[in-house]
């Protein structure tokens, strides 16, 4: 019975969004705003550990395009994004691979929020296209698994919100239509990702 896990997860997300765009000659743009209200409840029935989280978020976005020629475009964009923890990461039930390694989820995990900025160049041909983008993404409340060892040598591991992440890079995408039924696609992504933060008084990166 001590290894029985009855976990109830209830997620309700209510959302609405609005978009506005216009095309004015060489310039075009699209502005958007999405609102989300999240209501998430978890219950570990074995211990009656109940957790209810409610939060309201707004996610703006903006996309701008300038036509250098009919086949050459420059694009700028911004968006705010969310990544919620999965139910398995919220489940506080303790499991172990042996009696010195205990693993659990964390019902108090917060979602990760990311502000994304991109600028790029887009080129069209009759049967092909080329797209190169430079991007920067800043994320907060990043969660990773933290392991702690108590005085008896038992290891406890669970995910924690403790860090921020900065990622930047260059993405190149190409497409060629060899025939109406055959397309060739390729992409390259050169990037660097830096994660750093503080957990239990210790700086990590």
MIMIZA-325520 format. One line per 10 residues: for each residue x, y, z of C-alpha. Coordinates in Angstrom, 3 decimals. Each point is the difference from the previous one (the first is absolute). Layout:
N
X/Y/Z; ... .
# end
This chain:
205
0.000/0.000/0.000; 2.831/2.483/0.651; 0.820/-0.090/-3.716; -3.554/0.732/-1.156; -0.350/3.277/-1.886; -3.474/1.453/-0.550; 0.535/3.501/-1.384; -2.810/2.230/-1.278; 0.841/2.796/-2.422; -2.623/2.504/-1.172 .
0.954/2.763/-2.437; -2.312/2.685/-1.371; 1.385/2.737/-2.236; -2.255/2.749/-1.314; 1.410/2.121/-2.812; -0.913/2.770/-2.371; 2.020/1.860/-2.588; -0.173/2.936/-2.380; 2.007/0.695/-3.160; 0.351/3.134/-2.066 .
2.022/0.322/-3.182; 0.470/2.201/-3.003; 1.894/-0.012/-3.285; 1.114/3.447/-1.139; 2.128/-0.315/-3.113; 3.480/-1.084/0.984; -0.955/-0.245/3.672; -2.230/-2.534/1.688; -0.581/-0.786/3.632; -2.051/-2.131/2.343 .
-0.606/0.733/3.671; -1.551/-2.480/2.391; -0.926/-0.531/3.613; -1.038/-3.268/1.625; -1.401/-0.217/3.526; 0.008/-3.263/1.960; -1.500/-0.845/3.372; 1.363/-3.255/1.427; -1.661/-2.019/2.762; 2.029/-3.106/0.910 .
-0.748/-2.338/2.895; 2.062/-3.011/1.098; -0.783/-2.546/2.726; 2.143/-2.876/1.238; -2.682/-2.142/1.611; 2.352/-2.149/2.094; 1.122/3.024/2.038; -2.938/2.326/-0.768; 2.569/2.529/-1.294; -2.080/2.539/-1.906 .
1.304/2.909/-2.074; -2.033/2.550/-1.977; 1.647/2.588/-2.239; -1.796/2.811/-1.813; 1.616/2.705/-2.097; -0.826/2.469/-2.754; 2.553/0.637/-2.774; 0.237/2.247/-3.038; 2.055/-0.889/-3.063; 0.639/2.803/-2.496 .
1.510/-0.554/-3.436; 1.169/2.259/-2.809; 1.179/-0.825/-3.527; 1.323/2.501/-2.539; 1.033/-0.578/-3.610; 1.733/2.384/-2.406; 0.198/-0.881/-3.698; 3.353/0.933/-1.480; -1.226/-1.375/-3.332; -2.831/-2.322/-1.011 .
2.243/-2.944/0.881; 2.053/1.362/2.922; -1.474/0.617/3.451; 1.365/1.078/3.360; -1.971/-1.129/3.033; -0.079/0.976/3.690; -2.054/-1.772/2.657; -0.610/-0.176/3.731; -2.108/-2.410/2.050; -0.502/-1.020/3.611 .
-0.475/-3.712/0.640; -0.784/-2.408/2.823; 1.062/-3.579/0.763; -1.958/-1.630/2.791; 1.405/-2.930/1.978; -1.487/-3.374/-0.883; -2.118/-1.919/2.480; 2.813/-2.499/0.619; 2.211/2.909/1.104; -2.684/1.184/2.453 .
-0.677/-3.394/1.599; 1.494/0.048/3.547; -0.090/-3.801/0.335; 3.436/-1.320/0.943; 1.551/-2.773/-2.044; 3.472/-1.481/0.218; 2.364/-2.206/-1.959; 1.479/-1.145/3.302; -0.384/0.997/3.649; 2.625/2.746/-0.297 .
-1.386/1.762/-3.085; -3.417/1.625/0.392; -1.695/1.766/-2.928; -3.149/2.129/0.011; -1.808/2.740/-1.859; -0.691/3.472/1.375; -3.641/1.213/0.150; 1.204/3.593/0.553; 1.802/0.272/-3.347; -0.738/3.185/-1.903 .
-0.102/0.222/-3.803; 2.946/1.237/-2.039; -0.504/3.329/-1.809; 2.012/0.921/-3.083; 0.413/3.294/-1.850; 1.083/-0.755/-3.563; 1.523/2.496/-2.455; 0.809/-0.853/-3.626; 1.205/1.807/-3.088; 0.467/-1.637/-3.350 .
0.435/0.163/-3.744; -2.307/-1.890/-2.375; 0.664/-0.567/-3.709; -2.343/-1.605/-2.550; 0.699/-1.562/-3.385; -2.402/-1.779/-2.325; 0.680/-3.418/1.519; 2.013/0.784/3.094; 0.252/2.147/3.092; 2.730/0.956/2.467 .
-0.529/1.267/3.534; 2.656/1.125/2.524; -1.014/1.061/3.518; 1.909/1.366/2.959; -1.802/-0.498/3.306; 0.259/0.685/3.711; -2.194/-1.667/2.644; -0.057/0.870/3.691; -1.767/-2.428/2.358; -0.799/0.379/3.694 .
-1.022/-2.498/2.701; 1.797/-2.771/-1.859; -0.388/-3.292/1.852; 2.557/-2.760/0.165; 0.436/-3.027/2.206; 1.911/0.807/3.198; 1.600/-2.761/2.047; 0.677/0.337/3.736; 1.628/-2.487/2.352; -0.951/-0.133/3.673 .
2.249/-0.832/2.962; -0.709/-3.741/-0.337; 1.106/-0.057/-3.634; -3.464/-0.265/-1.564; -0.388/1.948/-3.251; -3.233/1.957/-0.621; -0.664/1.308/-3.513; -2.839/2.173/-1.296; -0.468/2.846/-2.526; 0.308/3.580/1.242 .
-0.491/3.471/-1.485; 3.377/1.580/0.582; 1.534/1.294/-3.210; -0.136/2.290/-2.968; 1.051/-0.947/-3.520; 1.403/2.090/-2.840; 0.123/-1.605/-3.420; 1.161/1.651/-3.208; 0.920/-1.306/-3.388; -0.314/-0.107/-3.771 .
-2.466/-2.190/-1.871; 0.216/-0.618/-3.758; -2.824/-1.698/-1.906; -0.105/-0.913/-3.685; -2.713/-1.559/-2.160; 0.058/-1.186/-3.591; -2.976/-1.371/-1.937; 1.485/-2.535/-2.393; -3.445/-1.089/-1.238; -3.629/0.470/0.930 .
0.229/-3.127/2.129; 3.553/0.334/1.321; 1.449/2.727/2.271; 3.463/0.203/1.533; 0.344/1.773/3.368; 3.089/0.676/2.055; 0.865/1.989/3.100; 2.985/0.933/2.149; -0.142/1.433/3.498; 3.054/1.495/1.726 .
-0.756/1.070/3.553; 1.265/0.493/3.517; -2.097/-0.535/3.109; 0.993/1.264/3.458; -1.922/-1.082/3.108; 0.873/1.391/3.416; -1.710/0.519/3.328; 0.057/-0.654/3.719; -1.423/-2.999/1.871; 0.226/-0.532/3.780 .
2.600/2.765/0.273; 2.249/-1.489/-2.702; 0.625/1.723/-3.324; -0.320/-2.357/-2.976; 0.637/0.319/-3.724 .
# end
